[in-house]
Amino acid sequence: MNRSLAVFCLVFFMTQTAIAKTQESDPELRKLLQRAIESSESFDDRFEAEVWLVDMSSRLARIIKDEEHRLELLKTIHREAKRVDIPPELVLAVIEIESRFDHFAISKAGAQGLMQ
């Protein structure tokens, strides 16, 4: 098996496991995820949207508790990052380092917001 196929299989398995856990543990979150997936215009297809949103939402759940806010933020970050051809994961990493997802963060230099 070539490396790309192995990576794809691993990501697919992990995503399916996360989806299954989401369905079992929180039907409301699953409904929100479905709406976010269906309304996302920046993804190439529905599968990509589901994989990315489920994965990133589960990673951010410990930081952003409100599920609806978390999914809306992820959709916005993905759309804007794709618009300027930047990996959305890079934007998420910068936001986590700069503000820990605090919209009201202010740096020592006076920069404000998520990315400062």
Phi and psi in degrees as GROMACS dihedral restraints (atoms count N, CA, C in turn):
[ dihedral_restraints ]
;  ai    aj    ak    al  type     phi  dphi    fc
    3     4     5     6     1   -76.3    20    10
    4     5     6     7     1   164.4    20    10
    6     7     8     9     1   -63.3    20    10
    7     8     9    10     1   -41.3    20    10
    9    10    11    12     1   -61.7    20    10
   10    11    12    13     1   -43.0    20    10
   12    13    14    15     1   -65.8    20    10
   13    14    15    16     1   -40.0    20    10
   15    16    17    18     1   -62.8    20    10
   16    17    18    19     1   -42.6    20    10
   18    19    20    21     1   -64.6    20    10
   19    20    21    22     1   -44.0    20    10
   21    22    23    24     1   -59.3    20    10
   22    23    24    25     1   -46.1    20    10
   24    25    26    27     1   -61.5    20    10
   25    26    27    28     1   -41.7    20    10
   27    28    29    30     1   -63.9    20    10
   28    29    30    31     1   -47.0    20    10
   30    31    32    33     1   -63.1    20    10
   31    32    33    34     1   -42.7    20    10
   33    34    35    36     1   -61.1    20    10
   34    35    36    37     1   -46.1    20    10
   36    37    38    39     1   -61.9    20    10
   37    38    39    40     1   -45.8    20    10
   39    40    41    42     1   -62.8    20    10
   40    41    42    43     1   -40.3    20    10
   42    43    44    45     1   -66.4    20    10
   43    44    45    46     1   -44.1    20    10
   45    46    47    48     1   -62.5    20    10
   46    47    48    49     1   -37.7    20    10
   48    49    50    51     1   -65.1    20    10
   49    50    51    52     1   -43.7    20    10
   51    52    53    54     1   -64.1    20    10
   52    53    54    55     1   -40.3    20    10
   54    55    56    57     1   -63.5    20    10
   55    56    57    58     1   -44.9    20    10
   57    58    59    60     1   -61.2    20    10
   58    59    60    61     1   -42.9    20    10
   60    61    62    63     1   -64.0    20    10
   61    62    63    64     1   -39.7    20    10
   63    64    65    66     1   -63.9    20    10
   64    65    66    67     1   -43.3    20    10
   66    67    68    69     1   -64.6    20    10
   67    68    69    70     1   -40.0    20    10
   69    70    71    72     1   -71.2    20    10
   70    71    72    73     1   -41.5    20    10
   72    73    74    75     1   -90.2    20    10
   73    74    75    76     1   -30.7    20    10
   75    76    77    78     1  -150.7    20    10
   76    77    78    79     1    93.7    20    10
   78    79    80    81     1   -63.5    20    10
   79    80    81    82     1   -30.2    20    10
   81    82    83    84     1   -66.3    20    10
   82    83    84    85     1   -42.7    20    10
   84    85    86    87     1   -61.6    20    10
   85    86    87    88     1   -40.8    20    10
   87    88    89    90     1   -61.0    20    10
   88    89    90    91     1   -41.8    20    10
   90    91    92    93     1   -62.3    20    10
   91    92    93    94     1   -43.6    20    10
   93    94    95    96     1   -62.9    20    10
   94    95    96    97     1   -42.3    20    10
   96    97    98    99     1   -61.3    20    10
   97    98    99   100     1   -43.6    20    10
   99   100   101   102     1   -59.8    20    10
  100   101   102   103     1   -45.1    20    10
  102   103   104   105     1   -63.6    20    10
  103   104   105   106     1   -41.0    20    10
  105   106   107   108     1   -64.6    20    10
  106   107   108   109     1   -41.4    20    10
  108   109   110   111     1   -64.4    20    10
  109   110   111   112     1   -44.8    20    10
  111   112   113   114     1   -69.5    20    10
  112   113   114   115     1   -26.8    20    10
  114   115   116   117     1  -100.7    20    10
  115   116   117   118     1     7.5    20    10
  117   118   119   120     1   -88.5    20    10
  118   119   120   121     1   120.8    20    10
  120   121   122   123     1  -100.4    20    10
  121   122   123   124     1    -7.0    20    10
  123   124   125   126     1   -92.4    20    10
  124   125   126   127     1    -2.7    20    10
  126   127   128   129     1   -94.1    20    10
  127   128   129   130     1   150.9    20    10
  129   130   131   132     1   -68.9    20    10
  130   131   132   133     1   -35.5    20    10
  132   133   134   135     1  -153.9    20    10
  133   134   135   136     1   172.2    20    10
  135   136   137   138     1   -63.7    20    10
  136   137   138   139     1   -38.1    20    10
  138   139   140   141     1   -62.5    20    10
  139   140   141   142     1   -45.3    20    10
  141   142   143   144     1   -60.5    20    10
  142   143   144   145     1   -42.2    20    10
  144   145   146   147     1   -62.0    20    10
  145   146   147   148     1   -45.7    20    10
  147   148   149   150     1   -64.2    20    10
  148   149   150   151     1   -46.4    20    10
  150   151   152   153     1   -60.0    20    10
  151   152   153   154     1   -49.8    20    10
  153   154   155   156     1   -67.5    20    10
  154   155   156   157     1   -47.7    20    10
  156   157   158   159     1   -66.1    20    10
  157   158   159   160     1   -40.9    20    10
  159   160   161   162     1   -64.7    20    10
  160   161   162   163     1   -46.1    20    10
  162   163   164   165     1   -63.0    20    10
  163   164   165   166     1   -52.5    20    10
  165   166   167   168     1   -67.4    20    10
  166   167   168   169     1   -36.2    20    10
  168   169   170   171     1   -64.0    20    10
  169   170   171   172     1   -41.8    20    10
  171   172   173   174     1   -67.2    20    10
  172   173   174   175     1   -33.6    20    10
  174   175   176   177     1   -69.3    20    10
  175   176   177   178     1   -35.9    20    10
  177   178   179   180     1   -89.3    20    10
  178   179   180   181     1    -5.7    20    10
  180   181   182   183     1   -57.8    20    10
  181   182   183   184     1   -32.2    20    10
  183   184   185   186     1   -74.2    20    10
  184   185   186   187     1   -21.7    20    10
  186   187   188   189     1   -98.1    20    10
  187   188   189   190     1   -46.6    20    10
  189   190   191   192     1  -110.4    20    10
  190   191   192   193     1   104.1    20    10
  192   193   194   195     1   -73.4    20    10
  193   194   195   196     1   -38.3    20    10
  195   196   197   198     1   -70.6    20    10
  196   197   198   199     1   113.1    20    10
  198   199   200   201     1   -63.0    20    10
  199   200   201   202     1   -43.7    20    10
  201   202   203   204     1   -64.1    20    10
  202   203   204   205     1   -44.9    20    10
  204   205   206   207     1   -61.7    20    10
  205   206   207   208     1   -43.4    20    10
  207   208   209   210     1   -60.4    20    10
  208   209   210   211     1   -46.0    20    10
  210   211   212   213     1   -69.0    20    10
  211   212   213   214     1   -38.7    20    10
  213   214   215   216     1   -64.8    20    10
  214   215   216   217     1   -41.7    20    10
  216   217   218   219     1   -62.6    20    10
  217   218   219   220     1   -44.1    20    10
  219   220   221   222     1   -62.6    20    10
  220   221   222   223     1   -42.3    20    10
  222   223   224   225     1   -62.2    20    10
  223   224   225   226     1   -42.8    20    10
  225   226   227   228     1   -65.3    20    10
  226   227   228   229     1   -45.4    20    10
  228   229   230   231     1   -61.1    20    10
  229   230   231   232     1   -45.0    20    10
  231   232   233   234     1   -62.3    20    10
  232   233   234   235     1   -47.0    20    10
  234   235   236   237     1   -60.6    20    10
  235   236   237   238     1   -48.5    20    10
  237   238   239   240     1   -70.9    20    10
  238   239   240   241     1   -36.0    20    10
  240   241   242   243     1   -65.7    20    10
  241   242   243   244     1   -43.9    20    10
  243   244   245   246     1   -65.2    20    10
  244   245   246   247     1   -34.9    20    10
  246   247   248   249     1   -60.7    20    10
  247   248   249   250     1   -35.8    20    10
  249   250   251   252     1  -106.3    20    10
  250   251   252   253     1    13.1    20    10
  252   253   254   255     1    60.3    20    10
  253   254   255   256     1    47.0    20    10
  255   256   257   258     1  -118.6    20    10
  256   257   258   259     1   139.5    20    10
  258   259   260   261     1   -61.0    20    10
  259   260   261   262     1   126.8    20    10
  261   262   263   264     1   -58.7    20    10
  262   263   264   265     1   -30.6    20    10
  264   265   266   267     1   -65.6    20    10
  265   266   267   268     1   -32.6    20    10
  267   268   269   270     1   -66.1    20    10
  268   269   270   271     1   -43.4    20    10
  270   271   272   273     1   -61.5    20    10
  271   272   273   274     1   -44.3    20    10
  273   274   275   276     1   -60.3    20    10
  274   275   276   277     1   -40.9    20    10
  276   277   278   279     1   -64.5    20    10
  277   278   279   280     1   -43.2    20    10
  279   280   281   282     1   -63.4    20    10
  280   281   282   283     1   -43.9    20    10
  282   283   284   285     1   -62.0    20    10
  283   284   285   286     1   -43.1    20    10
  285   286   287   288     1   -62.6    20    10
  286   287   288   289     1   -41.6    20    10
  288   289   290   291     1   -71.3    20    10
  289   290   291   292     1   -44.9    20    10
  291   292   293   294     1   -75.5    20    10
  292   293   294   295     1   -37.7    20    10
  294   295   296   297     1  -137.5    20    10
  295   296   297   298     1    -5.4    20    10
  297   298   299   300     1    54.1    20    10
  298   299   300   301     1    36.7    20    10
  300   301   302   303     1    67.4    20    10
  301   302   303   304     1    27.5    20    10
  303   304   305   306     1   -94.7    20    10
  304   305   306   307     1   110.7    20    10
  306   307   308   309     1   -60.8    20    10
  307   308   309   310     1   -23.4    20    10
  309   310   311   312     1  -103.9    20    10
  310   311   312   313     1    14.9    20    10
  312   313   314   315     1   -63.6    20    10
  313   314   315   316     1   142.1    20    10
  315   316   317   318     1  -131.7    20    10
  316   317   318   319     1   126.1    20    10
  318   319   320   321     1   -80.0    20    10
  319   320   321   322     1   171.8    20    10
  321   322   323   324     1   -62.7    20    10
  322   323   324   325     1   -27.9    20    10
  324   325   326   327     1   -85.4    20    10
  325   326   327   328     1    -3.6    20    10
  327   328   329   330     1    96.9    20    10
  328   329   330   331     1    -0.1    20    10
  330   331   332   333     1   -66.1    20    10
  331   332   333   334     1   145.3    20    10
  333   334   335   336     1  -127.7    20    10
  334   335   336   337     1   151.5    20    10
  336   337   338   339     1   105.5    20    10
  337   338   339   340     1  -171.8    20    10
  339   340   341   342     1   -62.0    20    10
  340   341   342   343     1   -46.7    20    10
  342   343   344   345     1   -98.6    20    10
  343   344   345   346     1   -12.5    20    10
